[in-house]
Amino acid sequence: MLTPGDRSAPDVILRITKEHLLRSDESELRVLDICHESGLSTSVIYGHFRSRQGLIDAALLAIYEEVVASMMHHLSLAVENTPSEGSFVQALYAQLVDPHNEAVVTRNRQMHLRVSATALARPSFRREFLPLYSAYLRHCDRVYEGLIGDGFLNSQLSARQWALFFEGQMLSRAFHDIEAGWNVQGDWREAAEFVTTTQLPH
């Protein structure tokens, strides 16, 4: 059981809050539930995070940092596999359709969109979110600049344009139950599997 002065208290509170937000919407989060699971009082939680919204924002930012780290990891793996695949697009799509990665990639895509939407809706949260997003885009820029320089991506587009192109493809899959007759996930998987098994021009 944690004590109010325990240095690990904020980490434990954040971990529990993140678990709640990964399972359900923030509207369902109750501070009393966090108190019960952490063994800490509301005064301790508010002492560290000021308010319920402050706690939620801190947890969303922590989740987003993990999402970005995971996305950069899969991007790096795609880059490493590009010479053997023959095409960066094939190597990237192979990462995205790999059954071992699929659950993580799906969660990352959904949380990326969810946290980004929160930033669009709340300017106060946006100020904290944008530096993380900007750092992620700068990382993508460096990766795609290298791929352009090595001839694996067409140099007629800039590194930033390639980054936004691939990110747009990823986020468009978040809403997969649009209407009867649409099968976004199935169509995307079929297209991705075609890409990974077909010889494409660099």
C-alpha atoms as an extended CHARMM CRD file, in Angstrom:
* protein
*
       202  EXT
         1         1  MET       CA              0.0000000000        0.0000000000        0.0000000000  PROA      1               0.0000000000
         2         2  LEU       CA              1.3840000000        3.4060000000       -0.9650000000  PROA      2               0.0000000000
         3         3  THR       CA              1.6850000000        6.2420000000        1.5020000000  PROA      3               0.0000000000
         4         4  PRO       CA              0.8440000000        9.8680000000        0.5840000000  PROA      4               0.0000000000
         5         5  GLY       CA              4.5270000000       10.8510000000        0.5750000000  PROA      5               0.0000000000
         6         6  ASP       CA              5.7040000000        7.9090000000       -1.5010000000  PROA      6               0.0000000000
         7         7  ARG       CA              7.7220000000        9.1700000000       -4.4700000000  PROA      7               0.0000000000
         8         8  SER       CA              6.2580000000        6.4930000000       -6.7050000000  PROA      8               0.0000000000
         9         9  ALA       CA              2.7110000000        7.6610000000       -6.0080000000  PROA      9               0.0000000000
        10        10  PRO       CA              2.4090000000        9.7830000000       -9.2090000000  PROA      10              0.0000000000
        11        11  ASP       CA              3.7090000000        6.8830000000      -11.3220000000  PROA      11              0.0000000000
        12        12  VAL       CA              1.2150000000        4.4530000000       -9.7960000000  PROA      12              0.0000000000
        13        13  ILE       CA             -1.6550000000        6.9170000000      -10.1990000000  PROA      13              0.0000000000
        14        14  LEU       CA             -0.6890000000        7.5050000000      -13.8410000000  PROA      14              0.0000000000
        15        15  ARG       CA             -0.3710000000        3.7820000000      -14.5570000000  PROA      15              0.0000000000
        16        16  ILE       CA             -3.8350000000        3.0440000000      -13.1740000000  PROA      16              0.0000000000
        17        17  THR       CA             -5.3690000000        6.0220000000      -14.9870000000  PROA      17              0.0000000000
        18        18  LYS       CA             -3.7560000000        4.9670000000      -18.2700000000  PROA      18              0.0000000000
        19        19  GLU       CA             -5.2120000000        1.4750000000      -17.8710000000  PROA      19              0.0000000000
        20        20  HSD       CA             -8.6700000000        2.9930000000      -17.4030000000  PROA      20              0.0000000000
        21        21  LEU       CA             -8.3170000000        5.2600000000      -20.4550000000  PROA      21              0.0000000000
        22        22  LEU       CA             -7.1190000000        2.3950000000      -22.6390000000  PROA      22              0.0000000000
        23        23  ARG       CA            -10.2440000000        0.4400000000      -21.7060000000  PROA      23              0.0000000000
        24        24  SER       CA            -12.8810000000        3.1600000000      -21.8040000000  PROA      24              0.0000000000
        25        25  ASP       CA            -13.6910000000        6.7890000000      -22.5360000000  PROA      25              0.0000000000
        26        26  GLU       CA            -12.4550000000        9.5130000000      -20.1990000000  PROA      26              0.0000000000
        27        27  SER       CA            -16.0790000000       10.4150000000      -19.3470000000  PROA      27              0.0000000000
        28        28  GLU       CA            -16.2730000000        7.1240000000      -17.4380000000  PROA      28              0.0000000000
        29        29  LEU       CA            -13.1620000000        7.7200000000      -15.3500000000  PROA      29              0.0000000000
        30        30  ARG       CA            -13.8730000000        8.3200000000      -11.6400000000  PROA      30              0.0000000000
        31        31  VAL       CA            -11.1870000000        9.6540000000       -9.3250000000  PROA      31              0.0000000000
        32        32  LEU       CA            -12.6500000000        7.5430000000       -6.5210000000  PROA      32              0.0000000000
        33        33  ASP       CA            -11.8970000000        4.4140000000       -8.5690000000  PROA      33              0.0000000000
        34        34  ILE       CA             -8.2770000000        5.5640000000       -8.9210000000  PROA      34              0.0000000000
        35        35  CYS       CA             -8.1850000000        6.1660000000       -5.1470000000  PROA      35              0.0000000000
        36        36  HSD       CA             -9.5300000000        2.6910000000       -4.4530000000  PROA      36              0.0000000000
        37        37  GLU       CA             -7.0550000000        0.9550000000       -6.7680000000  PROA      37              0.0000000000
        38        38  SER       CA             -4.0140000000        2.9740000000       -5.6630000000  PROA      38              0.0000000000
        39        39  GLY       CA             -4.8690000000        3.1250000000       -1.9640000000  PROA      39              0.0000000000
        40        40  LEU       CA             -4.3900000000        6.9110000000       -2.0160000000  PROA      40              0.0000000000
        41        41  SER       CA             -6.7880000000        9.6930000000       -1.0950000000  PROA      41              0.0000000000
        42        42  THR       CA             -8.2660000000       12.2730000000       -3.4480000000  PROA      42              0.0000000000
        43        43  SER       CA             -6.1400000000       14.9650000000       -1.7740000000  PROA      43              0.0000000000
        44        44  VAL       CA             -2.9640000000       13.0900000000       -2.7650000000  PROA      44              0.0000000000
        45        45  ILE       CA             -4.1540000000       12.7050000000       -6.3570000000  PROA      45              0.0000000000
        46        46  TYR       CA             -5.2080000000       16.3480000000       -6.6110000000  PROA      46              0.0000000000
        47        47  GLY       CA             -1.9570000000       17.3650000000       -4.9320000000  PROA      47              0.0000000000
        48        48  HSD       CA             -0.0180000000       15.7870000000       -7.7810000000  PROA      48              0.0000000000
        49        49  PHE       CA             -2.3520000000       16.5110000000      -10.7170000000  PROA      49              0.0000000000
        50        50  ARG       CA             -4.4620000000       19.4770000000       -9.4670000000  PROA      50              0.0000000000
        51        51  SER       CA             -7.7500000000       18.2040000000      -10.9030000000  PROA      51              0.0000000000
        52        52  ARG       CA             -9.4900000000       15.2700000000      -12.5360000000  PROA      52              0.0000000000
        53        53  GLN       CA             -8.8550000000       16.8740000000      -15.9280000000  PROA      53              0.0000000000
        54        54  GLY       CA             -5.2020000000       17.3960000000      -15.0720000000  PROA      54              0.0000000000
        55        55  LEU       CA             -4.9250000000       13.6960000000      -14.2400000000  PROA      55              0.0000000000
        56        56  ILE       CA             -6.6130000000       12.6800000000      -17.4950000000  PROA      56              0.0000000000
        57        57  ASP       CA             -4.4020000000       15.0140000000      -19.5390000000  PROA      57              0.0000000000
        58        58  ALA       CA             -1.2240000000       13.6970000000      -17.9170000000  PROA      58              0.0000000000
        59        59  ALA       CA             -2.3190000000       10.1080000000      -18.5900000000  PROA      59              0.0000000000
        60        60  LEU       CA             -3.2150000000       10.8430000000      -22.2280000000  PROA      60              0.0000000000
        61        61  LEU       CA              0.1640000000       12.4790000000      -22.8040000000  PROA      61              0.0000000000
        62        62  ALA       CA              1.9240000000        9.5020000000      -21.2030000000  PROA      62              0.0000000000
        63        63  ILE       CA             -0.0510000000        7.1350000000      -23.4410000000  PROA      63              0.0000000000
        64        64  TYR       CA              0.8290000000        9.2250000000      -26.4870000000  PROA      64              0.0000000000
        65        65  GLU       CA              4.5350000000        9.1370000000      -25.6420000000  PROA      65              0.0000000000
        66        66  GLU       CA              4.3460000000        5.3300000000      -25.5500000000  PROA      66              0.0000000000
        67        67  VAL       CA              2.3920000000        5.2540000000      -28.8150000000  PROA      67              0.0000000000
        68        68  VAL       CA              4.9650000000        7.4610000000      -30.5520000000  PROA      68              0.0000000000
        69        69  ALA       CA              7.8490000000        5.3440000000      -29.2380000000  PROA      69              0.0000000000
        70        70  SER       CA              6.1550000000        2.1970000000      -30.5480000000  PROA      70              0.0000000000
        71        71  MET       CA              5.3840000000        3.7500000000      -33.9520000000  PROA      71              0.0000000000
        72        72  MET       CA              8.9840000000        4.8930000000      -34.3170000000  PROA      72              0.0000000000
        73        73  HSD       CA             10.1430000000        1.3830000000      -33.4070000000  PROA      73              0.0000000000
        74        74  HSD       CA              8.0140000000       -0.2070000000      -36.1480000000  PROA      74              0.0000000000
        75        75  LEU       CA              9.1390000000        2.4600000000      -38.6000000000  PROA      75              0.0000000000
        76        76  SER       CA             12.7730000000        1.6710000000      -37.7730000000  PROA      76              0.0000000000
        77        77  LEU       CA             12.1310000000       -2.0420000000      -38.3200000000  PROA      77              0.0000000000
        78        78  ALA       CA             10.6170000000       -1.2630000000      -41.7230000000  PROA      78              0.0000000000
        79        79  VAL       CA             13.6850000000        0.7790000000      -42.6580000000  PROA      79              0.0000000000
        80        80  GLU       CA             15.9950000000       -2.0440000000      -41.5570000000  PROA      80              0.0000000000
        81        81  ASN       CA             14.0510000000       -4.5390000000      -43.6830000000  PROA      81              0.0000000000
        82        82  THR       CA             13.8220000000       -2.3140000000      -46.7670000000  PROA      82              0.0000000000
        83        83  PRO       CA             16.9030000000       -3.7330000000      -48.5950000000  PROA      83              0.0000000000
        84        84  SER       CA             15.6150000000       -7.3220000000      -48.3020000000  PROA      84              0.0000000000
        85        85  GLU       CA             12.0400000000       -6.3670000000      -49.2120000000  PROA      85              0.0000000000
        86        86  GLY       CA             13.2300000000       -4.2600000000      -52.1240000000  PROA      86              0.0000000000
        87        87  SER       CA             10.7940000000       -1.4310000000      -51.3670000000  PROA      87              0.0000000000
        88        88  PHE       CA             10.2180000000        0.6640000000      -48.2660000000  PROA      88              0.0000000000
        89        89  VAL       CA              6.4640000000        0.5540000000      -48.8940000000  PROA      89              0.0000000000
        90        90  GLN       CA              6.5760000000       -3.2410000000      -48.9090000000  PROA      90              0.0000000000
        91        91  ALA       CA              8.6890000000       -3.3160000000      -45.7420000000  PROA      91              0.0000000000
        92        92  LEU       CA              6.3810000000       -0.8690000000      -43.9530000000  PROA      92              0.0000000000
        93        93  TYR       CA              3.1980000000       -2.6900000000      -44.9440000000  PROA      93              0.0000000000
        94        94  ALA       CA              4.7630000000       -5.9820000000      -43.9060000000  PROA      94              0.0000000000
        95        95  GLN       CA              5.1370000000       -4.4810000000      -40.4150000000  PROA      95              0.0000000000
        96        96  LEU       CA              1.5340000000       -3.2890000000      -40.3840000000  PROA      96              0.0000000000
        97        97  VAL       CA             -0.0270000000       -6.6040000000      -41.4570000000  PROA      97              0.0000000000
        98        98  ASP       CA              2.2270000000       -8.8530000000      -39.3440000000  PROA      98              0.0000000000
        99        99  PRO       CA             -0.1110000000      -10.7580000000      -36.9600000000  PROA      99              0.0000000000
       100       100  HSD       CA              2.4840000000      -10.3760000000      -34.1960000000  PROA      100             0.0000000000
       101       101  ASN       CA              2.2700000000       -6.5790000000      -34.4910000000  PROA      101             0.0000000000
       102       102  GLU       CA             -1.3830000000       -6.1320000000      -35.4060000000  PROA      102             0.0000000000
       103       103  ALA       CA             -2.8750000000       -5.6460000000      -31.9180000000  PROA      103             0.0000000000
       104       104  VAL       CA             -0.2040000000       -3.0970000000      -30.9900000000  PROA      104             0.0000000000
       105       105  VAL       CA             -0.4760000000       -1.2680000000      -34.3150000000  PROA      105             0.0000000000
       106       106  THR       CA             -4.2810000000       -1.1170000000      -34.0080000000  PROA      106             0.0000000000
       107       107  ARG       CA             -4.1180000000        0.2420000000      -30.4680000000  PROA      107             0.0000000000
       108       108  ASN       CA             -1.4690000000        2.7850000000      -31.4820000000  PROA      108             0.0000000000
       109       109  ARG       CA             -3.5580000000        3.9640000000      -34.4210000000  PROA      109             0.0000000000
       110       110  GLN       CA             -6.6880000000        4.3830000000      -32.3070000000  PROA      110             0.0000000000
       111       111  MET       CA             -4.9140000000        6.1400000000      -29.4290000000  PROA      111             0.0000000000
       112       112  HSD       CA             -2.9800000000        8.3780000000      -31.8220000000  PROA      112             0.0000000000
       113       113  LEU       CA             -6.2700000000        9.5380000000      -33.3340000000  PROA      113             0.0000000000
       114       114  ARG       CA             -8.0160000000        9.7940000000      -29.9630000000  PROA      114             0.0000000000
       115       115  VAL       CA             -5.2980000000       11.9190000000      -28.3360000000  PROA      115             0.0000000000
       116       116  SER       CA             -4.9750000000       14.0630000000      -31.4770000000  PROA      116             0.0000000000
       117       117  ALA       CA             -8.7380000000       14.6680000000      -31.4350000000  PROA      117             0.0000000000
       118       118  THR       CA             -8.5170000000       15.7150000000      -27.7870000000  PROA      118             0.0000000000
       119       119  ALA       CA             -5.8090000000       18.2120000000      -28.7410000000  PROA      119             0.0000000000
       120       120  LEU       CA             -8.0160000000       19.6470000000      -31.4760000000  PROA      120             0.0000000000
       121       121  ALA       CA            -10.9520000000       20.0020000000      -29.0770000000  PROA      121             0.0000000000
       122       122  ARG       CA             -9.0850000000       21.5390000000      -26.1350000000  PROA      122             0.0000000000
       123       123  PRO       CA             -6.5130000000       24.3070000000      -26.7230000000  PROA      123             0.0000000000
       124       124  SER       CA             -5.0160000000       23.9090000000      -23.2280000000  PROA      124             0.0000000000
       125       125  PHE       CA             -4.2260000000       20.2570000000      -23.9460000000  PROA      125             0.0000000000
       126       126  ARG       CA             -3.0370000000       21.1120000000      -27.4620000000  PROA      126             0.0000000000
       127       127  ARG       CA             -0.2010000000       23.2400000000      -26.0430000000  PROA      127             0.0000000000
       128       128  GLU       CA              1.1710000000       20.1730000000      -24.2410000000  PROA      128             0.0000000000
       129       129  PHE       CA              0.4770000000       17.7640000000      -27.1000000000  PROA      129             0.0000000000
       130       130  LEU       CA              2.0650000000       19.6750000000      -29.9950000000  PROA      130             0.0000000000
       131       131  PRO       CA              5.7000000000       19.4090000000      -28.8060000000  PROA      131             0.0000000000
       132       132  LEU       CA              5.3480000000       15.6140000000      -28.6780000000  PROA      132             0.0000000000
       133       133  TYR       CA              3.7360000000       15.4870000000      -32.1140000000  PROA      133             0.0000000000
       134       134  SER       CA              6.3430000000       17.8600000000      -33.5280000000  PROA      134             0.0000000000
       135       135  ALA       CA              9.1760000000       15.6730000000      -32.1910000000  PROA      135             0.0000000000
       136       136  TYR       CA              7.5360000000       12.6420000000      -33.8210000000  PROA      136             0.0000000000
       137       137  LEU       CA              7.2940000000       14.4170000000      -37.1920000000  PROA      137             0.0000000000
       138       138  ARG       CA             10.9340000000       15.5210000000      -36.9630000000  PROA      138             0.0000000000
       139       139  HSD       CA             11.9190000000       11.8970000000      -36.3870000000  PROA      139             0.0000000000
       140       140  CYS       CA              9.8730000000       10.8590000000      -39.4320000000  PROA      140             0.0000000000
       141       141  ASP       CA             11.5200000000       13.6190000000      -41.4690000000  PROA      141             0.0000000000
       142       142  ARG       CA             14.9760000000       12.2300000000      -40.7020000000  PROA      142             0.0000000000
       143       143  VAL       CA             13.9020000000        8.6820000000      -41.5580000000  PROA      143             0.0000000000
       144       144  TYR       CA             12.2660000000        9.6320000000      -44.8570000000  PROA      144             0.0000000000
       145       145  GLU       CA             15.1100000000       11.9580000000      -45.8320000000  PROA      145             0.0000000000
       146       146  GLY       CA             17.4420000000        8.9650000000      -45.4920000000  PROA      146             0.0000000000
       147       147  LEU       CA             15.1330000000        6.7850000000      -47.5820000000  PROA      147             0.0000000000
       148       148  ILE       CA             14.9210000000        9.4560000000      -50.2810000000  PROA      148             0.0000000000
       149       149  GLY       CA             18.7060000000        9.7900000000      -50.2670000000  PROA      149             0.0000000000
       150       150  ASP       CA             19.1140000000        6.0150000000      -50.6170000000  PROA      150             0.0000000000
       151       151  GLY       CA             16.6530000000        5.9200000000      -53.5210000000  PROA      151             0.0000000000
       152       152  PHE       CA             13.9040000000        3.9810000000      -51.7060000000  PROA      152             0.0000000000
       153       153  LEU       CA             11.3780000000        6.8150000000      -51.9120000000  PROA      153             0.0000000000
       154       154  ASN       CA             10.6300000000        9.1610000000      -54.7920000000  PROA      154             0.0000000000
       155       155  SER       CA             12.4760000000       12.4500000000      -54.3150000000  PROA      155             0.0000000000
       156       156  GLN       CA              9.6820000000       14.4200000000      -56.0090000000  PROA      156             0.0000000000
       157       157  LEU       CA              7.9630000000       14.4440000000      -52.6060000000  PROA      157             0.0000000000
       158       158  SER       CA              9.6080000000       15.9080000000      -49.5160000000  PROA      158             0.0000000000
       159       159  ALA       CA             10.2990000000       13.8670000000      -46.3900000000  PROA      159             0.0000000000
       160       160  ARG       CA              7.4440000000       15.6750000000      -44.6080000000  PROA      160             0.0000000000
       161       161  GLN       CA              5.0480000000       14.9330000000      -47.4620000000  PROA      161             0.0000000000
       162       162  TRP       CA              5.9330000000       11.2330000000      -47.2900000000  PROA      162             0.0000000000
       163       163  ALA       CA              5.4760000000       11.2900000000      -43.5040000000  PROA      163             0.0000000000
       164       164  LEU       CA              2.0090000000       12.8290000000      -43.7880000000  PROA      164             0.0000000000
       165       165  PHE       CA              1.0590000000       10.4660000000      -46.6190000000  PROA      165             0.0000000000
       166       166  PHE       CA              1.8350000000        7.3220000000      -44.6020000000  PROA      166             0.0000000000
       167       167  GLU       CA              0.3410000000        8.7250000000      -41.4160000000  PROA      167             0.0000000000
       168       168  GLY       CA             -2.8560000000        9.6320000000      -43.2440000000  PROA      168             0.0000000000
       169       169  GLN       CA             -3.1690000000        6.0610000000      -44.4880000000  PROA      169             0.0000000000
       170       170  MET       CA             -2.7560000000        4.7460000000      -40.9640000000  PROA      170             0.0000000000
       171       171  LEU       CA             -5.2880000000        7.0740000000      -39.3450000000  PROA      171             0.0000000000
       172       172  SER       CA             -7.9160000000        6.5430000000      -42.0520000000  PROA      172             0.0000000000
       173       173  ARG       CA             -8.2950000000        2.9620000000      -40.8050000000  PROA      173             0.0000000000
       174       174  ALA       CA             -9.4270000000        4.0000000000      -37.3250000000  PROA      174             0.0000000000
       175       175  PHE       CA            -13.0850000000        4.2200000000      -38.3730000000  PROA      175             0.0000000000
       176       176  HSD       CA            -13.5890000000        0.8470000000      -39.9640000000  PROA      176             0.0000000000
       177       177  ASP       CA            -17.3370000000        0.3610000000      -39.3530000000  PROA      177             0.0000000000
       178       178  ILE       CA            -18.5720000000        3.1970000000      -41.5440000000  PROA      178             0.0000000000
       179       179  GLU       CA            -21.6970000000        1.6950000000      -43.1050000000  PROA      179             0.0000000000
       180       180  ALA       CA            -23.0420000000       -1.5740000000      -44.4860000000  PROA      180             0.0000000000
       181       181  GLY       CA            -21.0540000000       -2.6960000000      -47.4970000000  PROA      181             0.0000000000
       182       182  TRP       CA            -17.8430000000       -0.9990000000      -46.4090000000  PROA      182             0.0000000000
       183       183  ASN       CA            -14.9890000000       -3.1630000000      -45.2330000000  PROA      183             0.0000000000
       184       184  VAL       CA            -12.1710000000       -0.7020000000      -44.6550000000  PROA      184             0.0000000000
       185       185  GLN       CA            -10.0280000000       -3.0870000000      -42.6130000000  PROA      185             0.0000000000
       186       186  GLY       CA            -10.5130000000       -5.9670000000      -45.0360000000  PROA      186             0.0000000000
       187       187  ASP       CA             -9.8840000000       -3.8180000000      -48.1060000000  PROA      187             0.0000000000
       188       188  TRP       CA             -6.8120000000       -2.2560000000      -46.5210000000  PROA      188             0.0000000000
       189       189  ARG       CA             -5.3970000000       -5.6550000000      -45.5490000000  PROA      189             0.0000000000
       190       190  GLU       CA             -6.0020000000       -7.0090000000      -49.0640000000  PROA      190             0.0000000000
       191       191  ALA       CA             -4.2790000000       -3.9790000000      -50.6010000000  PROA      191             0.0000000000
       192       192  ALA       CA             -1.3870000000       -4.2220000000      -48.1340000000  PROA      192             0.0000000000
       193       193  GLU       CA             -0.9060000000       -7.9140000000      -48.8220000000  PROA      193             0.0000000000
       194       194  PHE       CA             -0.9170000000       -7.1830000000      -52.5640000000  PROA      194             0.0000000000
       195       195  VAL       CA              1.7320000000       -4.4930000000      -52.0290000000  PROA      195             0.0000000000
       196       196  THR       CA              3.9420000000       -6.7780000000      -49.9450000000  PROA      196             0.0000000000
       197       197  THR       CA              3.8390000000       -9.6020000000      -52.5050000000  PROA      197             0.0000000000
       198       198  THR       CA              4.0740000000       -7.5720000000      -55.7370000000  PROA      198             0.0000000000
       199       199  GLN       CA              7.2490000000       -6.1210000000      -57.1950000000  PROA      199             0.0000000000
       200       200  LEU       CA              6.8460000000       -2.3680000000      -56.9480000000  PROA      200             0.0000000000
       201       201  PRO       CA              9.0200000000        0.3700000000      -58.4660000000  PROA      201             0.0000000000
       202       202  HSD       CA             11.0770000000        2.2410000000      -55.8730000000  PROA      202             0.0000000000
